[in-house]
Amino acid sequence: MLVADLKAMANGMGIAGADSMKKAQLVEAITGLQDRHAQSKSEQSKSEQSKSEQSKSEQPKSEQSKAAQPKVEQPKQNPSRAEKPQQDQPQQDQPQQDQPQQDQPKRDQPQQGKGQQPDKQTKAQSGQGKGQQNNQQKNQGKSGGQAEQGKTQSDNQQNNQNNQSNQPAQGQHDDDDEGRGRNRRRRGRDRDRTRGRGEVDTTVLEDDVLVPAAGILDVLDNYAFVRTSGYLPGPDDVYVSLSMVRKYGMRRGDAVTGQVRQPREGERKEKFNPMVRIETVNGSEPDAARTRPEFEALTAAYPTTWLHLETGSEDLWGRGVDLIAPIGAGSRALVVAPPGAGATSLLASLASSVATTAPSSHLMMVLLDERPEEVAELRGSVRGELIVSTFDRVPADHTVAAELALERAKRLVELGMDVVLLLDGLTRLARAYNTSGHGGGRALPGGLDSTALPPVKQFFGAARRVAEGGSLTIVATATAGEDSILDGVVLEELRSTATTTLRLQAPGPRVDVAASGTRLVERLLEPDAIVARTALRDSVLAEGTTGLVERIRATTSNAELLRLVR
């Protein structure tokens, strides 16, 4: 019990000077007064039993204590195991007013048999002289409650009062620090119950240590995290409660900044520190995130803005794509390449071109199952976000990185931005889903599970121009190899979904002009530009695949090359 409760109890019992006593003095004074009262009451009970044998009478109430003694109706059988030993108190001191005298031997006999046996629940109190009478009264109340099924509500209340009166005697043998520790743990358990399962304590106290944190929000089934080290799970990630996610209308892929509370003194250190305060969502106030539209609800439209990739006379890849397969803002471009054709080099060149010709666009490059050496070279050249999951990681990491990168791109499009996402590649993503998935679908040729294809098609199908403003352009590679049946199945599923197709030939850089092109190119280019490119295509097909590269190297710009063709 708390010191304030002990002082209130002592004042109610008439103990003088209780307000100035400490906890140990209060406990000793209360238990001493209870012992004296119990002894006087026991002597009075014996004198009444010698005069008359009568049935139950009202229990004498103490004028000095708030706690009334319970009615004890003992059955003619052994007491329950919950009864505690009474080593120092003689049996004749027990109250007998609730039982006829002829029942006295039957009731006392089992008590004498158990009086010398220690109880595990009162091991810390068995060697003390103080507080035994209170324990005896409490045990009798418990034993009587177990023996009788028809015990009244008033008896239960009296038992509760007995238990409360025994608390000071029990607390006498506990160290104050241990008691405070139990109280803190009890308060912690109560706090967890009120918050609900899976929630964290977001209360910020004056002495709490808050540190800033920022990253990409990853919302899973039952919890959410802020990925602070990229798009893959890391040891420094921050936990975010789902209630906070719902409060601000946050979505997977949001860029979140906030405050993280370090563990308080005495608290158990969690694996991930919780975020207790959200400061910004995608660079704006958290409340603004609730009113934004959903990506799936936006109106998809055909691309109408040509995404120029030519940056100079030496830019073979950028100039070649502009001439053979122009890409629009919001296009779904598929780069089909056999091994060794230079698909990754093409994406790196396109990343440099986009950063130069469209600096207002948000550039993202996703590399899956890639070699670490190639990743290290690209980090210094790509002027945008580089999301990587190298080949030494598990396939599930490839899918997580790709999904979170796509969700991040969607959140930016919802804000009206133009996003260019380069992925290498779709075939590797399909293999990752096929390996990390649970299966259960129809087996396709090459050992490909049918459940591995829908996520890949959903990824590629997210590219679009939004009529309300903004666009998501996806340029993704797919492997075309005669040695792999699985690669052929994936390519066949994706071929018809692309709005722009660029087929490479090994060794690179070479473009298969006949198999490359753009659908509805008239929406991107002027009629004169379309006529010039058609003439260039016809002449290149007549000369062979190397004719395009030679013409690009022989001219300083695409405009000069097209004038020569006319």
SEFIDO-84360 format. One record per residue (C-alpha): residue number from 1; x, y, z. Coordinates in steps of 0.1 Angstrom, whole numbers, plus 2048, in hexadecimal, padded with zeros to 3 digits. Layout:
% residues N
+-----+-----+-----+-----+
: num :  px :  py :  pz :
+-----+-----+-----+-----+
: NUM :   X :   Y :   Z :
...
+-----+-----+-----+-----+
This chain:
% residues 566
+-----+-----+-----+-----+
: num :  px :  py :  pz :
+-----+-----+-----+-----+
:   1 : 800 : 800 : 800 :
:   2 : 80A : 824 : 7FB :
:   3 : 815 : 839 : 819 :
:   4 : 7F7 : 84F : 815 :
:   5 : 7DF : 831 : 818 :
:   6 : 7F2 : 825 : 837 :
:   7 : 7EF : 847 : 847 :
:   8 : 7CA : 848 : 840 :
:   9 : 7C5 : 826 : 84F :
:  10 : 7D9 : 82F : 86E :
:  11 : 7C5 : 84F : 874 :
:  12 : 7A5 : 83B : 870 :
:  13 : 7B1 : 822 : 88B :
:  14 : 7BA : 83F : 8A2 :
:  15 : 7DF : 83C : 8A2 :
:  16 : 7EF : 85C : 8AE :
:  17 : 80A : 86E : 89A :
:  18 : 803 : 85A : 87A :
:  19 : 809 : 877 : 863 :
:  20 : 82D : 87A : 86D :
:  21 : 835 : 855 : 86C :
:  22 : 848 : 843 : 850 :
:  23 : 83C : 825 : 83E :
:  24 : 84D : 80B : 854 :
:  25 : 841 : 81D : 874 :
:  26 : 81D : 81E : 866 :
:  27 : 81E : 7F9 : 85E :
:  28 : 82B : 7F0 : 881 :
:  29 : 811 : 806 : 893 :
:  30 : 7F4 : 7F8 : 87F :
:  31 : 7FE : 7D4 : 883 :
:  32 : 805 : 7D9 : 8A8 :
:  33 : 7E2 : 7E8 : 8AE :
:  34 : 7D2 : 7CC : 89A :
:  35 : 7E5 : 7B1 : 8AF :
:  36 : 7D9 : 7C1 : 8CF :
:  37 : 7B5 : 7C3 : 8C3 :
:  38 : 7B6 : 79F : 8B7 :
:  39 : 7C2 : 792 : 8D9 :
:  40 : 7A8 : 7A5 : 8EC :
:  41 : 78D : 799 : 8D5 :
:  42 : 799 : 774 : 8D8 :
:  43 : 796 : 776 : 8FE :
:  44 : 773 : 784 : 8FC :
:  45 : 769 : 769 : 8E4 :
:  46 : 775 : 74D : 8FC :
:  47 : 761 : 75C : 919 :
:  48 : 741 : 75D : 904 :
:  49 : 745 : 739 : 8F9 :
:  50 : 748 : 72D : 91D :
:  51 : 727 : 73D : 927 :
:  52 : 710 : 731 : 90B :
:  53 : 710 : 71D : 8EC :
:  54 : 6FD : 730 : 8D1 :
:  55 : 6FE : 732 : 8AC :
:  56 : 70E : 74D : 898 :
:  57 : 70D : 770 : 8A6 :
:  58 : 718 : 791 : 897 :
:  59 : 73C : 796 : 895 :
:  60 : 74A : 7B0 : 8AD :
:  61 : 754 : 7CF : 89A :
:  62 : 774 : 7E1 : 8A2 :
:  63 : 770 : 805 : 8AC :
:  64 : 794 : 80D : 8A4 :
:  65 : 797 : 7FC : 881 :
:  66 : 784 : 801 : 861 :
:  67 : 788 : 7DD : 858 :
:  68 : 76C : 7C6 : 866 :
:  69 : 773 : 7A2 : 86D :
:  70 : 762 : 789 : 856 :
:  71 : 748 : 76F : 860 :
:  72 : 759 : 74D : 861 :
:  73 : 744 : 72F : 85C :
:  74 : 75C : 711 : 85C :
:  75 : 751 : 6F0 : 84D :
:  76 : 757 : 6D0 : 85F :
:  77 : 774 : 6C7 : 848 :
:  78 : 798 : 6CF : 842 :
:  79 : 79E : 6F4 : 838 :
:  80 : 7AA : 6FD : 815 :
:  81 : 7CE : 6FF : 80A :
:  82 : 7CC : 725 : 809 :
:  83 : 7CD : 726 : 82F :
:  84 : 7EE : 734 : 83C :
:  85 : 802 : 726 : 859 :
:  86 : 7FF : 735 : 87C :
:  87 : 81F : 72B : 88D :
:  88 : 821 : 745 : 8A8 :
:  89 : 7FC : 749 : 8B0 :
:  90 : 7EC : 72F : 8C7 :
:  91 : 7CC : 71F : 8BB :
:  92 : 7B7 : 72B : 8D8 :
:  93 : 7BC : 74F : 8CC :
:  94 : 7A7 : 74A : 8AE :
:  95 : 783 : 758 : 8AE :
:  96 : 769 : 73E : 8B6 :
:  97 : 749 : 752 : 8B7 :
:  98 : 73C : 746 : 895 :
:  99 : 73D : 721 : 89D :
: 100 : 72C : 70C : 8B8 :
: 101 : 743 : 6FF : 8D3 :
: 102 : 73E : 6DB : 8C9 :
: 103 : 74D : 6E3 : 8A8 :
: 104 : 76D : 6F1 : 8B8 :
: 105 : 782 : 6D0 : 8B7 :
: 106 : 779 : 6C9 : 893 :
: 107 : 783 : 6EC : 888 :
: 108 : 7A3 : 6EE : 89C :
: 109 : 7B0 : 6CC : 894 :
: 110 : 7B9 : 6D3 : 870 :
: 111 : 7C8 : 6F4 : 879 :
: 112 : 7DF : 6E3 : 891 :
: 113 : 7E9 : 6CB : 876 :
: 114 : 7F2 : 6E7 : 85E :
: 115 : 7FF : 700 : 876 :
: 116 : 822 : 6F4 : 873 :
: 117 : 823 : 6F2 : 84C :
: 118 : 831 : 710 : 83A :
: 119 : 81D : 71F : 81D :
: 120 : 82F : 72B : 7FE :
: 121 : 819 : 74A : 7FB :
: 122 : 823 : 756 : 81E :
: 123 : 847 : 74C : 81F :
: 124 : 853 : 76F : 824 :
: 125 : 83C : 774 : 842 :
: 126 : 83E : 752 : 854 :
: 127 : 85B : 75D : 86A :
: 128 : 84B : 77D : 876 :
: 129 : 837 : 782 : 895 :
: 130 : 824 : 7A1 : 888 :
: 131 : 807 : 79F : 870 :
: 132 : 7FF : 779 : 877 :
: 133 : 7DD : 780 : 886 :
: 134 : 7D3 : 794 : 867 :
: 135 : 7DF : 778 : 851 :
: 136 : 7CB : 75F : 866 :
: 137 : 7AB : 774 : 862 :
: 138 : 7B1 : 777 : 83D :
: 139 : 7B6 : 752 : 839 :
: 140 : 797 : 749 : 84C :
: 141 : 784 : 760 : 836 :
: 142 : 792 : 74F : 817 :
: 143 : 78C : 72C : 825 :
: 144 : 769 : 734 : 82E :
: 145 : 763 : 741 : 80B :
: 146 : 770 : 721 : 7FC :
: 147 : 75B : 70B : 812 :
: 148 : 739 : 71C : 80D :
: 149 : 72A : 723 : 7EB :
: 150 : 70F : 739 : 7FA :
: 151 : 725 : 754 : 809 :
: 152 : 714 : 776 : 809 :
: 153 : 721 : 795 : 7F9 :
: 154 : 728 : 7A5 : 81B :
: 155 : 73F : 789 : 823 :
: 156 : 753 : 78F : 804 :
: 157 : 756 : 7B4 : 80C :
: 158 : 762 : 7AB : 82F :
: 159 : 77C : 794 : 820 :
: 160 : 788 : 7B0 : 809 :
: 161 : 78B : 7C6 : 827 :
: 162 : 79F : 7AC : 839 :
: 163 : 7B6 : 7A9 : 81B :
: 164 : 7BB : 7CE : 81B :
: 165 : 7C3 : 7CF : 840 :
: 166 : 7DD : 7B4 : 83C :
: 167 : 7F0 : 7C8 : 821 :
: 168 : 803 : 7DD : 839 :
: 169 : 80F : 7BE : 84C :
: 170 : 81A : 7AE : 82C :
: 171 : 82B : 7CD : 81F :
: 172 : 83F : 7CF : 840 :
: 173 : 856 : 7B4 : 833 :
: 174 : 85B : 7C3 : 810 :
: 175 : 876 : 7DC : 807 :
: 176 : 868 : 7FE : 7FE :
: 177 : 87B : 7FE : 7DD :
: 178 : 86D : 7DC : 7D3 :
: 179 : 84A : 7E9 : 7DB :
: 180 : 84F : 807 : 7C5 :
: 181 : 85C : 7F1 : 7A9 :
: 182 : 83D : 7DB : 7AB :
: 183 : 827 : 7FA : 7AA :
: 184 : 839 : 806 : 78B :
: 185 : 835 : 7E5 : 77A :
: 186 : 810 : 7E4 : 783 :
: 187 : 80B : 807 : 775 :
: 188 : 81D : 7FC : 755 :
: 189 : 806 : 7DE : 751 :
: 190 : 7E7 : 7F3 : 757 :
: 191 : 7F4 : 80C : 73D :
: 192 : 7F8 : 7F1 : 723 :
: 193 : 7D5 : 7E4 : 729 :
: 194 : 7C6 : 806 : 723 :
: 195 : 7D9 : 80B : 703 :
: 196 : 7D0 : 7EA : 6F3 :
: 197 : 7E5 : 7D0 : 6E3 :
: 198 : 7FF : 7DA : 6CA :
: 199 : 800 : 7FF : 6D5 :
: 200 : 81C : 812 : 6E4 :
: 201 : 81D : 82D : 6FE :
: 202 : 81E : 84E : 6EB :
: 203 : 81D : 864 : 70A :
: 204 : 839 : 87D : 70C :
: 205 : 845 : 887 : 72E :
: 206 : 85B : 8A5 : 738 :
: 207 : 879 : 88F : 73E :
: 208 : 876 : 87A : 71F :
: 209 : 892 : 87A : 706 :
: 210 : 885 : 880 : 6E2 :
: 211 : 89B : 87B : 6C3 :
: 212 : 891 : 883 : 69F :
: 213 : 88B : 868 : 686 :
: 214 : 882 : 867 : 661 :
: 215 : 87C : 84D : 647 :
: 216 : 863 : 83B : 631 :
: 217 : 844 : 82C : 641 :
: 218 : 83E : 807 : 63C :
: 219 : 81C : 7FC : 647 :
: 220 : 817 : 7D7 : 64C :
: 221 : 7FA : 7C2 : 658 :
: 222 : 7FC : 7C8 : 67E :
: 223 : 816 : 7E3 : 682 :
: 224 : 82A : 7FE : 670 :
: 225 : 84E : 809 : 66F :
: 226 : 861 : 827 : 662 :
: 227 : 87E : 81A : 64E :
: 228 : 89A : 831 : 658 :
: 229 : 8B7 : 821 : 644 :
: 230 : 8A6 : 81E : 622 :
: 231 : 88A : 808 : 615 :
: 232 : 894 : 7E8 : 626 :
: 233 : 890 : 7DF : 64B :
: 234 : 8AC : 7EA : 661 :
: 235 : 8B6 : 7E9 : 686 :
: 236 : 8AF : 80E : 68A :
: 237 : 88C : 80E : 67E :
: 238 : 871 : 820 : 692 :
: 239 : 850 : 810 : 69D :
: 240 : 830 : 822 : 695 :
: 241 : 80F : 818 : 6A4 :
: 242 : 7F2 : 811 : 68C :
: 243 : 7DC : 829 : 6A0 :
: 244 : 7F4 : 845 : 697 :
: 245 : 7F4 : 83A : 673 :
: 246 : 7CE : 83B : 672 :
: 247 : 7CD : 85C : 684 :
: 248 : 7E1 : 86F : 66A :
: 249 : 7D6 : 85A : 64C :
: 250 : 7F9 : 84F : 644 :
: 251 : 800 : 835 : 629 :
: 252 : 81C : 81E : 620 :
: 253 : 837 : 831 : 60E :
: 254 : 832 : 852 : 621 :
: 255 : 852 : 865 : 62A :
: 256 : 84D : 86B : 650 :
: 257 : 860 : 880 : 668 :
: 258 : 85A : 881 : 68E :
: 259 : 867 : 87C : 6B1 :
: 260 : 871 : 85B : 6C0 :
: 261 : 871 : 856 : 6E6 :
: 262 : 88E : 845 : 6F5 :
: 263 : 886 : 82A : 710 :
: 264 : 87F : 839 : 732 :
: 265 : 893 : 82E : 751 :
: 266 : 887 : 80D : 75D :
: 267 : 874 : 804 : 73D :
: 268 : 87B : 7E6 : 728 :
: 269 : 88F : 7EF : 709 :
: 270 : 87B : 7E6 : 6EA :
: 271 : 88B : 7DA : 6CA :
: 272 : 87D : 7F9 : 6B8 :
: 273 : 878 : 81A : 6C8 :
: 274 : 855 : 829 : 6C4 :
: 275 : 84D : 849 : 6B1 :
: 276 : 838 : 85E : 6C9 :
: 277 : 834 : 87D : 6B3 :
: 278 : 82F : 882 : 68E :
: 279 : 83C : 8A3 : 681 :
: 280 : 839 : 8A1 : 65B :
: 281 : 82B : 889 : 641 :
: 282 : 83A : 88E : 61E :
: 283 : 848 : 8AF : 629 :
: 284 : 826 : 8BD : 634 :
: 285 : 811 : 8BF : 653 :
: 286 : 805 : 89D : 65F :
: 287 : 7E0 : 8A7 : 65D :
: 288 : 7E3 : 8AF : 638 :
: 289 : 7E9 : 88B : 630 :
: 290 : 7C5 : 882 : 638 :
: 291 : 7B7 : 896 : 61B :
: 292 : 7CD : 88A : 5FF :
: 293 : 7BE : 873 : 5E4 :
: 294 : 7C6 : 84F : 5E0 :
: 295 : 7DC : 844 : 5C3 :
: 296 : 7C4 : 829 : 5B7 :
: 297 : 7A8 : 843 : 5B6 :
: 298 : 7BB : 85A : 59F :
: 299 : 7B2 : 85A : 57A :
: 300 : 7CB : 848 : 563 :
: 301 : 7D2 : 858 : 541 :
: 302 : 7EA : 852 : 523 :
: 303 : 80B : 865 : 524 :
: 304 : 80B : 886 : 511 :
: 305 : 82C : 895 : 51C :
: 306 : 84C : 888 : 50C :
: 307 : 868 : 881 : 524 :
: 308 : 887 : 88C : 512 :
: 309 : 8A6 : 877 : 51A :
: 310 : 8C0 : 885 : 502 :
: 311 : 8DC : 897 : 515 :
: 312 : 8F8 : 89A : 4FC :
: 313 : 909 : 88C : 4DE :
: 314 : 919 : 870 : 4F1 :
: 315 : 8FA : 864 : 502 :
: 316 : 8F3 : 845 : 4ED :
: 317 : 8D8 : 836 : 503 :
: 318 : 8C4 : 856 : 508 :
: 319 : 8C5 : 860 : 4E3 :
: 320 : 8BD : 83C : 4D8 :
: 321 : 89E : 83A : 4EE :
: 322 : 891 : 85C : 4E3 :
: 323 : 894 : 851 : 4BE :
: 324 : 886 : 82E : 4BF :
: 325 : 86F : 82C : 4DE :
: 326 : 867 : 84E : 4ED :
: 327 : 85C : 84D : 511 :
: 328 : 840 : 863 : 51F :
: 329 : 83A : 86F : 542 :
: 330 : 824 : 853 : 550 :
: 331 : 830 : 838 : 538 :
: 332 : 834 : 813 : 540 :
: 333 : 855 : 80C : 52E :
: 334 : 862 : 7E8 : 52C :
: 335 : 887 : 7E2 : 524 :
: 336 : 88A : 7BF : 517 :
: 337 : 8AF : 7B3 : 517 :
: 338 : 8C1 : 792 : 516 :
: 339 : 8DE : 78D : 52E :
: 340 : 8FC : 7A3 : 525 :
: 341 : 8E8 : 7BD : 511 :
: 342 : 8EF : 7D9 : 52B :
: 343 : 8CC : 7DE : 53A :
: 344 : 8DA : 7EB : 55B :
: 345 : 8F1 : 803 : 548 :
: 346 : 8D3 : 810 : 534 :
: 347 : 8C0 : 817 : 555 :
: 348 : 8DE : 829 : 563 :
: 349 : 8E0 : 83F : 544 :
: 350 : 8BB : 846 : 545 :
: 351 : 8BE : 850 : 56A :
: 352 : 8D9 : 869 : 561 :
: 353 : 8C4 : 876 : 544 :
: 354 : 8A4 : 87B : 559 :
: 355 : 8B8 : 88D : 574 :
: 356 : 8C5 : 8A5 : 559 :
: 357 : 8A6 : 8AB : 542 :
: 358 : 88B : 8A8 : 55C :
: 359 : 899 : 8B4 : 57D :
: 360 : 876 : 8BB : 58C :
: 361 : 86E : 895 : 589 :
: 362 : 875 : 87F : 5A7 :
: 363 : 88D : 864 : 59C :
: 364 : 88E : 842 : 5AC :
: 365 : 8A3 : 824 : 5A2 :
: 366 : 89C : 801 : 5B0 :
: 367 : 8B6 : 7E6 : 5AC :
: 368 : 8AC : 7C3 : 5B6 :
: 369 : 8C3 : 7A4 : 5B9 :
: 370 : 8E0 : 7BA : 5AE :
: 371 : 906 : 7B6 : 5B2 :
: 372 : 914 : 7CC : 5CF :
: 373 : 931 : 7D9 : 5B9 :
: 374 : 918 : 7E6 : 59F :
: 375 : 903 : 7F6 : 5BA :
: 376 : 922 : 808 : 5C8 :
: 377 : 929 : 818 : 5A5 :
: 378 : 905 : 823 : 5A0 :
: 379 : 903 : 834 : 5C2 :
: 380 : 91B : 84F : 5B6 :
: 381 : 90A : 855 : 595 :
: 382 : 8E5 : 853 : 59B :
: 383 : 8D7 : 875 : 5A5 :
: 384 : 8B8 : 868 : 5B6 :
: 385 : 8AC : 84D : 5CE :
: 386 : 8BE : 82C : 5CB :
: 387 : 8AB : 80F : 5DA :
: 388 : 8C0 : 7EF : 5DB :
: 389 : 8BC : 7CB : 5E5 :
: 390 : 8DB : 7B8 : 5DC :
: 391 : 8DC : 794 : 5D2 :
: 392 : 8E9 : 789 : 5F4 :
: 393 : 8C8 : 792 : 605 :
: 394 : 8AA : 77B : 608 :
: 395 : 890 : 77D : 5EC :
: 396 : 877 : 78C : 604 :
: 397 : 88D : 7AB : 607 :
: 398 : 88B : 7B0 : 5E2 :
: 399 : 865 : 7B0 : 5E3 :
: 400 : 864 : 7C7 : 601 :
: 401 : 87C : 7E1 : 5F1 :
: 402 : 868 : 7E1 : 5D0 :
: 403 : 846 : 7E4 : 5E1 :
: 404 : 850 : 800 : 5F8 :
: 405 : 861 : 813 : 5DC :
: 406 : 842 : 811 : 5C7 :
: 407 : 82C : 81C : 5E4 :
: 408 : 844 : 83A : 5E9 :
: 409 : 840 : 843 : 5C5 :
: 410 : 81A : 841 : 5C8 :
: 411 : 81A : 859 : 5E6 :
: 412 : 82E : 872 : 5D2 :
: 413 : 815 : 870 : 5B4 :
: 414 : 7F9 : 876 : 5CD :
: 415 : 809 : 897 : 5D4 :
: 416 : 809 : 8A0 : 5AF :
: 417 : 82E : 898 : 5A8 :
: 418 : 83E : 888 : 589 :
: 419 : 851 : 868 : 593 :
: 420 : 869 : 854 : 57E :
: 421 : 870 : 831 : 58C :
: 422 : 88A : 81B : 57C :
: 423 : 889 : 7F6 : 585 :
: 424 : 8A3 : 7DB : 57E :
: 425 : 891 : 7C5 : 57A :
: 426 : 86E : 7B5 : 578 :
: 427 : 87B : 792 : 571 :
: 428 : 88F : 792 : 591 :
: 429 : 871 : 79F : 5A4 :
: 430 : 85C : 783 : 597 :
: 431 : 876 : 76A : 5A2 :
: 432 : 877 : 779 : 5C4 :
: 433 : 851 : 776 : 5C8 :
: 434 : 852 : 753 : 5BB :
: 435 : 86D : 749 : 5D5 :
: 436 : 860 : 75C : 5F3 :
: 437 : 83B : 756 : 5EE :
: 438 : 826 : 73B : 5FE :
: 439 : 81C : 72C : 5DD :
: 440 : 7FA : 71B : 5DA :
: 441 : 7F4 : 728 : 5B7 :
: 442 : 7F5 : 716 : 596 :
: 443 : 817 : 70B : 58A :
: 444 : 821 : 71C : 56A :
: 445 : 83D : 711 : 552 :
: 446 : 860 : 716 : 560 :
: 447 : 855 : 70F : 584 :
: 448 : 844 : 731 : 587 :
: 449 : 827 : 733 : 5A0 :
: 450 : 80A : 746 : 592 :
: 451 : 807 : 75B : 5B2 :
: 452 : 829 : 76A : 5AA :
: 453 : 81D : 77D : 58B :
: 454 : 801 : 794 : 598 :
: 455 : 818 : 7A8 : 5AF :
: 456 : 830 : 7AE : 592 :
: 457 : 814 : 7B9 : 57B :
: 458 : 806 : 7D0 : 596 :
: 459 : 829 : 7E0 : 59A :
: 460 : 82C : 7E6 : 575 :
: 461 : 808 : 7F0 : 571 :
: 462 : 80C : 80D : 58A :
: 463 : 81C : 823 : 570 :
: 464 : 804 : 83D : 562 :
: 465 : 7FD : 862 : 55C :
: 466 : 7E4 : 870 : 574 :
: 467 : 7C9 : 887 : 566 :
: 468 : 7C8 : 89A : 587 :
: 469 : 7ED : 8A2 : 584 :
: 470 : 80D : 88E : 588 :
: 471 : 81B : 86E : 578 :
: 472 : 82D : 84E : 580 :
: 473 : 845 : 842 : 565 :
: 474 : 853 : 81F : 569 :
: 475 : 870 : 813 : 553 :
: 476 : 877 : 7EE : 55C :
: 477 : 88D : 7D3 : 54E :
: 478 : 883 : 7AF : 546 :
: 479 : 89A : 793 : 53D :
: 480 : 895 : 782 : 51C :
: 481 : 8A9 : 762 : 51A :
: 482 : 8A3 : 742 : 507 :
: 483 : 8B3 : 72D : 523 :
: 484 : 899 : 736 : 53E :
: 485 : 874 : 72C : 53A :
: 486 : 86B : 740 : 558 :
: 487 : 879 : 760 : 549 :
: 488 : 865 : 75A : 52A :
: 489 : 844 : 756 : 53E :
: 490 : 84A : 776 : 551 :
: 491 : 852 : 789 : 531 :
: 492 : 834 : 77C : 51F :
: 493 : 81D : 788 : 53B :
: 494 : 82C : 7AB : 53B :
: 495 : 831 : 7B1 : 515 :
: 496 : 80E : 7BC : 50E :
: 497 : 80C : 7D4 : 52C :
: 498 : 827 : 7EC : 522 :
: 499 : 821 : 80D : 510 :
: 500 : 845 : 80F : 505 :
: 501 : 85B : 7F1 : 4FC :
: 502 : 881 : 7F3 : 4F7 :
: 503 : 892 : 7D2 : 4ED :
: 504 : 8B8 : 7D0 : 4F1 :
: 505 : 8D0 : 7B9 : 4DF :
: 506 : 8F0 : 7AA : 4EC :
: 507 : 90B : 7B6 : 4ED :
: 508 : 8FF : 7D9 : 4F5 :
: 509 : 8F9 : 7F4 : 4EE :
: 510 : 8E2 : 7E9 : 4D2 :
: 511 : 8BD : 7ED : 4CE :
: 512 : 8A6 : 7D6 : 4BB :
: 513 : 894 : 7F1 : 4A7 :
: 514 : 87A : 7DA : 499 :
: 515 : 86E : 7CE : 4BB :
: 516 : 86F : 7F0 : 4CC :
: 517 : 856 : 80C : 4CC :
: 518 : 83C : 821 : 4DE :
: 519 : 816 : 81D : 4DE :
: 520 : 802 : 83C : 4D5 :
: 521 : 822 : 84F : 4CD :
: 522 : 80D : 86A : 4BC :
: 523 : 803 : 876 : 4DF :
: 524 : 827 : 87D : 4E7 :
: 525 : 836 : 88B : 4C7 :
: 526 : 82D : 8A3 : 4AB :
: 527 : 824 : 894 : 489 :
: 528 : 844 : 8A0 : 479 :
: 529 : 859 : 88F : 494 :
: 530 : 846 : 86F : 48F :
: 531 : 84C : 86F : 46A :
: 532 : 871 : 875 : 46F :
: 533 : 874 : 858 : 487 :
: 534 : 861 : 841 : 471 :
: 535 : 87A : 848 : 455 :
: 536 : 897 : 843 : 46C :
: 537 : 888 : 821 : 477 :
: 538 : 885 : 816 : 453 :
: 539 : 8A8 : 81F : 44A :
: 540 : 8B7 : 80F : 469 :
: 541 : 8A4 : 7EF : 462 :
: 542 : 8B2 : 7EE : 43F :
: 543 : 8D6 : 7F3 : 44C :
: 544 : 8D5 : 7DD : 46B :
: 545 : 8D5 : 7E2 : 490 :
: 546 : 8F7 : 7F3 : 491 :
: 547 : 8EC : 80E : 47A :
: 548 : 8DA : 821 : 496 :
: 549 : 8F8 : 823 : 4AC :
: 550 : 90F : 82E : 490 :
: 551 : 8F7 : 84A : 486 :
: 552 : 8F4 : 856 : 4AA :
: 553 : 91A : 858 : 4AD :
: 554 : 91D : 86A : 48C :
: 555 : 906 : 887 : 497 :
: 556 : 906 : 89F : 4B4 :
: 557 : 8E1 : 89E : 4BB :
: 558 : 8C1 : 88B : 4B2 :
: 559 : 8B4 : 8AA : 4A1 :
: 560 : 8D1 : 8A9 : 489 :
: 561 : 8CD : 884 : 483 :
: 562 : 8A8 : 888 : 47A :
: 563 : 8AF : 8A4 : 462 :
: 564 : 8C8 : 88E : 44F :
: 565 : 8AE : 872 : 44D :
: 566 : 894 : 889 : 43D :
+-----+-----+-----+-----+
